[in-house]
Amino acid sequence: MAVNKNQQLENLSNILGLRGKERDVYALCFFDGPLPASTIAKELNINRAAVYQIINQLIEKNVLQKENISGKKQLFNSVSLEEINGMLMEKQKQISEIQKQLQGLSLNKKIQPDDNLLSVETLSTSLSLRQMMYKAIDSSKSKMYLIASVDDPYNIYGKKFFNSFLKELAKRKITLYTLVPKDENPAKNNAWNRQSIKVKFLEKSDYPFSNGLLISDKFLFMFSWNSQDQKGLMISDETIRQTYLSLFLLLWEKTIYSEQKNNNDKKIFPADMQLIPGGYFYSGEEPNAKKIFLDSFLIDKTPVTNGDYQKFIKASGYHFPEHWKNGSPRKGEEKHPVYNISWYDAEAYALWAGKRLPTEEEWEKAARGTDKRLYPWGNNFDVNFCNILRKNKGATPVEKYLLGRSYYGLYDMAGNVWEWTDTPDDEKKSYIIKGGSWSDNEKTAQCFYKQFELADKKYDNLGFRCAKDVV
């Protein structure tokens, strides 16, 4: 399955350094340009003065241009793809120069060679490869990310400490997500199928790294596994670490799409879930919103429906919602969201489905995207975009409000039913619910709005949707 155009454009916007409204204006001109400023303002629901300010910023960045100037009327369009390609090639040249400089870094301090341990120089100290990996363990909670170097990614198995390292990962319940250049020898590829490792292979022709990278929760380590090329860096700068982590996640997703394409289009990502790409977003209400980084994840496109929940009951023998008669939802409500569901009920369904409940931050990002919007569809409330304010006497079909879809195309992120998350209070007796419901006011429909609810409570306006890890 090919990456959709929205995902392609988001990747391009990230590379070009476009954020928020800059990206929205660029996207509109990219697909529909040339356009006058008045049309851009109307389509994006922002005032014309702000549009002109954004247009000038994009022109300064050389990604937007004026066209067909006639009298006082000005039209704006994205620059040609050839020009964009030239900009990307220039960025690649800059990156290549930086990589060359990194490869040439060395310290005056002498390093004693060791037959078993690879010495690694850092910006502040000298570490062996063993020390570096254990420092990464100590600074990680549940995940680490490893990019194998191209020189000889398999020679690490000759290091005595590596098995001990993997055992320590298993003991601490840390998963090592690994990208490796694919070898012609299947035995070498199979060697990565080890405890605590999840691995994806990239073709060597597509492999963008010369040195190895290890990413923990706090540090980025750059190193070589080649014993003849002993060098490395330990970087604590959060921006650099997050940049490489974003690149890792994009490459990981690329391998999933490639596997899917080479597997007769078999769906690796479930058709009922949406990929939310890794990266930053703003969480919370202005002016106190916080910039947060999340890994990529999948989330249900709709709340779990009565029909979905009935399949779970039949397969597992779990008890059905108290308002159902004879174990079945009301006739004609199979596509309505299931409700009268406690947090424990939602958790049981998620485990059965091979999924989990989303965290508060994941739910919010899926609803509002990266542009700080107030509601899933934009910044202005519209009662016609969701089931709210008691305009209906209860829940409605989950795909009824097409215009109310979120930044990533999800349904019912505002109104219809509240949704459980996996984010608890300090005592883990209550959990955050999000989204508002058919019986609530417009304030509850704002993406940042949240309430706590006791885990065992059940209401006729409370349901859930599920999430799933990509890595």
C-alpha positions in Angstrom: 0.0 0.0 0.0 1.5 3.3 -1.0 1.9 6.2 1.5 -1.2 8.5 1.0 -0.8 12.0 -0.3 -1.4 13.6 3.1 1.4 11.5 4.7 3.7 12.3 1.7 3.0 16.0 2.1 3.5 15.9 5.9 6.9 14.2 5.4 7.8 16.9 2.8 6.6 19.7 5.1 8.7 18.4 8.0 11.8 18.3 5.8 11.1 21.9 4.6 10.6 23.1 8.1 6.9 24.0 7.7 4.6 24.0 10.8 1.0 24.7 11.6 -0.6 27.3 9.4 2.4 27.5 7.2 2.0 23.9 6.3 -1.8 24.3 5.8 -1.3 27.3 3.4 1.4 25.4 1.5 -0.7 22.3 1.2 -3.7 24.2 -0.2 -1.5 26.0 -2.8 0.3 22.7 -3.6 -2.9 20.8 -4.5 -5.2 23.7 -5.6 -3.0 26.6 -6.5 -2.7 29.2 -7.9 -5.1 30.8 -5.5 -5.8 34.4 -4.3 -5.3 35.2 -0.6 -9.1 35.6 -0.1 -9.7 32.0 -1.1 -6.9 30.7 1.1 -8.3 32.7 4.1 -11.8 31.3 3.5 -10.7 27.7 3.0 -8.5 27.7 6.2 -10.9 29.9 8.2 -8.2 32.5 9.1 -8.2 36.3 8.5 -6.6 37.7 5.4 -4.0 39.7 7.2 -2.7 36.5 8.8 -2.8 34.8 5.4 -0.5 37.5 3.9 1.9 37.2 6.8 2.1 33.4 6.3 2.4 33.8 2.5 5.4 36.2 2.9 7.0 33.7 5.3 6.6 30.9 2.7 8.0 33.2 -0.1 11.0 33.9 2.0 11.5 30.2 2.5 11.4 29.8 -1.3 8.5 27.3 -1.3 5.7 29.7 -2.5 5.6 32.1 -5.4 3.4 34.8 -6.9 1.7 34.1 -10.2 -0.5 35.8 -12.8 -0.3 39.2 -11.3 -3.1 41.3 -13.0 -3.8 44.7 -11.7 -4.2 44.4 -7.9 -5.1 40.7 -8.0 -2.3 38.4 -6.9 -2.3 34.6 -7.1 -0.1 32.3 -5.1 1.2 28.8 -5.9 3.8 26.4 -4.6 7.1 26.4 -6.5 7.7 23.6 -9.0 8.7 20.1 -7.9 12.0 20.5 -9.7 12.8 23.5 -7.4 11.7 21.5 -4.3 13.9 18.6 -5.4 16.8 21.0 -5.8 16.3 22.3 -2.2 16.2 18.7 -0.9 19.4 17.9 -2.8 21.1 21.0 -1.2 19.9 19.9 2.3 21.4 16.4 1.6 24.7 18.0 0.7 24.7 19.9 4.0 23.9 16.7 5.9 26.7 14.8 4.1 29.2 17.6 5.1 28.0 17.3 8.7 28.4 13.6 8.6 32.0 13.9 7.2 32.8 16.3 10.1 31.4 13.9 12.6 33.5 11.1 11.2 36.6 13.3 11.6 36.0 14.2 15.2 38.6 12.9 17.6 39.9 13.8 21.1 43.4 14.2 22.3 42.9 11.6 25.0 44.5 8.3 24.1 42.3 5.2 24.1 43.7 1.8 25.1 42.6 -0.9 22.5 40.7 -3.9 23.8 40.2 -7.1 21.8 36.6 -7.5 23.1 35.5 -4.0 23.7 35.2 -1.3 21.1 36.4 2.1 22.5 34.0 4.9 21.8 34.9 8.5 22.0 32.2 11.0 23.0 31.9 14.7 23.3 32.7 14.5 27.0 34.3 11.2 27.8 35.5 7.9 26.4 33.2 4.8 26.6 33.6 1.3 25.5 30.7 -0.2 23.5 29.7 -2.2 26.6 29.6 0.9 28.7 27.7 2.8 26.1 25.0 0.1 25.8 24.5 -0.2 29.5 24.3 3.6 29.9 21.5 3.5 27.3 19.7 0.8 29.3 20.0 2.9 32.5 18.4 5.9 30.6 15.5 3.9 29.1 12.1 2.7 30.4 10.6 0.3 27.9 12.1 1.0 24.4 15.5 1.6 22.8 16.2 2.1 19.1 19.2 0.7 17.3 20.4 1.4 13.8 23.1 -1.0 12.7 26.2 0.4 11.0 26.8 -0.7 7.4 30.5 -1.6 7.8 29.7 -5.0 9.5 26.5 -5.0 11.4 26.8 -8.7 12.3 30.2 -8.7 14.1 28.6 -7.5 17.3 27.6 -11.2 17.9 31.3 -11.8 18.3 31.3 -9.6 21.4 30.9 -11.6 24.6 28.9 -8.9 26.4 26.1 -8.8 23.8 24.2 -11.8 25.1 24.4 -10.4 28.6 23.1 -7.1 27.2 20.1 -8.8 25.7 19.4 -10.7 28.9 19.5 -7.4 30.8 17.0 -5.9 28.3 14.7 -8.9 28.9 15.1 -8.6 32.7 14.1 -4.9 32.6 11.4 -5.5 30.0 13.0 -3.2 27.5 12.5 -3.9 23.8 15.3 -3.1 21.3 13.8 -1.9 18.0 16.5 -2.4 15.3 17.0 -1.4 11.7 19.6 -3.5 9.8 20.9 -3.5 6.2 19.6 -6.6 4.6 22.2 -9.3 3.8 22.2 -11.7 0.9 22.9 -14.5 3.4 19.6 -15.4 5.2 21.5 -16.9 8.1 22.9 -13.4 9.0 19.4 -11.9 8.8 18.0 -14.6 11.0 20.7 -13.9 13.6 18.7 -10.8 14.6 15.7 -12.8 15.7 16.7 -12.8 19.3 14.9 -12.2 22.7 14.1 -8.5 23.3 14.8 -7.6 19.7 12.3 -6.5 17.0 14.0 -6.0 13.7 13.2 -4.6 10.3 15.5 -4.9 7.2 16.3 -2.2 4.7 17.9 -2.8 1.3 21.5 -1.8 1.4 20.9 0.6 -1.6 18.3 2.4 0.5 20.3 2.4 3.8 21.1 6.0 4.7 23.6 5.4 7.6 27.3 4.6 7.6 27.8 4.6 11.4 25.6 2.9 14.0 23.1 4.8 16.1 21.6 3.8 19.5 18.8 6.0 20.8 17.7 5.9 24.5 15.2 8.1 26.3 17.9 10.6 27.1 20.9 10.1 24.7 21.9 9.6 21.1 25.0 7.4 20.6 26.8 7.5 17.3 29.4 4.8 16.8 31.0 2.2 14.6 31.2 -1.6 15.1 34.2 -1.8 13.0 37.2 -2.5 15.2 39.5 -0.7 12.8 37.4 2.4 13.0 37.1 3.2 16.7 35.1 6.4 17.1 31.8 7.6 18.4 29.8 10.4 20.0 27.4 10.5 22.9 24.9 13.4 22.4 22.5 14.6 25.0 21.0 17.4 22.9 17.2 16.7 22.9 16.5 18.2 19.5 19.2 16.1 17.8 18.0 13.0 19.6 14.4 13.6 18.6 15.4 14.3 15.0 17.1 10.9 14.6 14.3 9.2 16.4 11.8 10.7 14.0 13.9 9.4 11.1 14.1 6.0 12.7 10.3 5.9 13.0 9.7 7.0 9.4 12.1 4.3 8.1 10.4 1.7 10.3 7.0 2.7 8.9 8.5 2.5 5.4 9.5 -1.1 5.9 6.0 -1.9 7.0 4.6 -0.4 3.8 7.2 -2.2 1.7 6.3 -5.5 3.4 2.6 -4.8 2.8 3.2 -4.1 -0.9 5.3 -7.2 -1.4 2.7 -9.4 0.4 0.0 -9.1 -2.2 -1.3 -5.9 -0.5 -2.2 -7.9 2.7 -3.1 -5.3 5.3 -0.4 -5.0 7.9 -1.9 -1.9 9.3 -5.6 -2.7 10.1 -8.0 -1.1 7.8 -10.0 0.2 10.8 -7.0 2.1 12.3 -5.2 5.2 11.3 -1.4 5.8 11.5 -0.4 8.8 13.6 3.2 9.6 12.6 5.8 10.2 15.3 6.7 13.8 16.1 5.9 16.8 18.2 2.5 18.3 18.9 1.2 20.9 21.4 -0.8 19.4 24.3 -3.1 21.4 26.6 -4.8 24.8 26.6 -3.1 28.0 25.5 -1.2 29.8 26.8 0.1 26.8 28.8 0.2 24.2 26.0 3.3 22.0 26.2 5.4 20.7 23.2 5.4 16.9 23.5 7.1 14.2 21.4 5.2 11.0 20.7 6.3 7.8 18.9 4.2 6.7 15.9 1.1 4.8 16.9 -2.2 3.5 15.4 -5.6 4.4 16.6 -9.2 3.3 15.7 -10.8 5.5 13.1 -14.1 5.3 15.1 -15.2 4.5 18.6 -15.8 0.8 19.2 -19.3 0.0 17.9 -22.0 -2.2 19.3 -21.3 -4.6 16.4 -17.6 -4.7 17.3 -18.3 -5.3 21.0 -20.9 -8.1 20.2 -18.1 -10.0 18.4 -16.0 -9.7 21.5 -18.8 -11.0 23.7 -19.5 -14.0 21.5 -15.8 -14.9 21.2 -14.9 -14.5 24.8 -18.1 -15.0 26.9 -17.6 -11.6 28.5 -20.7 -10.0 30.0 -22.7 -7.6 27.8 -23.7 -4.0 28.6 -26.5 -3.8 31.1 -29.0 -2.1 28.6 -28.6 -4.8 26.0 -31.5 -7.4 25.9 -30.6 -11.0 25.4 -27.0 -10.2 24.7 -27.6 -8.0 21.7 -27.7 -4.3 21.0 -30.9 -2.6 19.9 -31.9 -3.4 16.3 -30.4 -0.9 13.9 -27.7 0.3 16.3 -24.9 -2.0 15.3 -22.9 1.0 14.0 -23.6 3.2 17.1 -20.8 3.4 19.6 -21.0 0.9 22.5 -21.7 2.6 25.9 -22.3 1.7 29.5 -18.7 0.5 29.5 -16.4 0.7 32.4 -12.6 1.2 32.1 -12.2 -2.5 33.0 -14.6 -3.5 30.2 -12.7 -1.3 27.7 -9.4 -2.8 28.8 -10.7 -6.3 28.4 -11.9 -5.6 24.9 -8.6 -4.1 23.9 -6.6 -7.1 25.2 -8.9 -9.4 23.2 -8.5 -7.3 20.1 -4.7 -7.3 20.4 -4.8 -3.5 21.0 -4.7 -1.2 24.0 -6.3 2.0 25.2 -4.7 5.3 24.0 -2.9 7.5 26.5 -4.4 11.0 27.1 -1.6 12.5 24.9 -2.1 10.1 22.1 -5.8 10.7 22.0 -5.3 14.5 22.0 -2.7 14.4 19.1 -5.0 12.1 17.1 -7.8 14.7 17.6 -5.9 18.0 17.0 -2.8 17.2 15.0 0.1 19.5 15.2 -1.5 23.0 14.6 -3.0 23.6 18.1 -6.5 23.6 16.8 -9.3 23.8 19.4 -11.7 21.3 17.8 -10.9 18.2 15.7 -12.0 20.1 12.5 -10.6 23.6 13.3 -10.8 26.5 15.6 -14.5 27.4 15.3 -17.3 25.4 16.9 -20.1 24.1 14.6 -22.9 22.2 16.1 -23.4 20.5 12.7 -20.0 18.8 12.9 -20.7 16.5 15.9 -23.4 15.0 18.1 -23.5 17.4 21.1 -25.8 19.7 23.1 -28.6 17.1 23.2 -29.6 17.8 19.7 -30.2 14.0 19.5 -31.6 11.8 22.3 -28.6 9.6 22.4 -25.6 8.3 20.4 -25.6 8.3 16.6 -23.8 6.1 14.0 -20.0 6.6 14.3 -19.4 7.8 10.7 -22.4 10.2 10.5 -20.4 13.4 10.9 -18.1 13.5 7.9 -17.3 17.2 8.3 -16.3 16.7 11.9 -13.4 14.4 11.2 -10.1 15.2 13.0 -6.8 16.4 11.7 -5.9 12.7 10.8 -9.4 11.8 9.5 -10.9 10.2 12.7 -14.6 10.2 13.4 -16.3 11.3 16.6 -13.3 12.8 18.4 -15.9 15.4 19.6 -19.3 14.5 20.9 -21.3 11.3 20.6 -19.7 9.4 23.6 -16.9 10.2 26.0 -13.9 7.9 25.5 -11.7 6.2 28.1 -7.9 6.6 28.0 -5.2 4.7 29.7 -4.0 7.7 31.7 -4.8 7.3 35.4 -4.8 9.6 38.5 -2.1 9.1 41.1 -4.0 6.3 42.9 -5.0 4.6 39.6 -8.6 4.6 40.7 -9.8 7.1 38.1 -8.8 7.5 34.4 -9.0 10.5 32.0 -11.9 10.5 29.6 -11.9 12.7 26.5 -14.1 14.1 23.7 -17.4 15.1 25.4 -20.7 13.5 24.4 -24.2 13.9 22.9 -25.4 15.3 26.3 -22.6 17.8 27.0 -21.7 21.4 26.0 -19.2 22.6 23.4 -16.4 23.2 25.9 -16.1 19.4 26.4 -15.6 19.0 22.6 -12.3 21.0 22.7 -9.4 18.7 22.0 -7.5 19.5 25.2 -10.5 19.2 27.5 -10.5 16.2 29.9 -12.2 14.8 33.0 -11.4 12.1 35.4 -13.9 9.2 36.0 -13.8 6.3 38.4 -12.7 3.1 36.5 -15.8 1.1 37.5 -18.4 3.7 36.4 -20.7 3.1 33.4 -22.9 5.7 31.7 -25.1 6.0 28.6 -22.6 8.5 27.1 -19.3 6.8 27.8 -17.5 4.5 25.4 -14.0 4.1 24.0 -11.7 3.5 21.1 -8.4 1.5 20.9 -4.8 2.2 20.0 -1.8 0.0 19.0 1.9 0.4 18.9 3.7 0.7 15.5 7.0 -0.2 17.2 
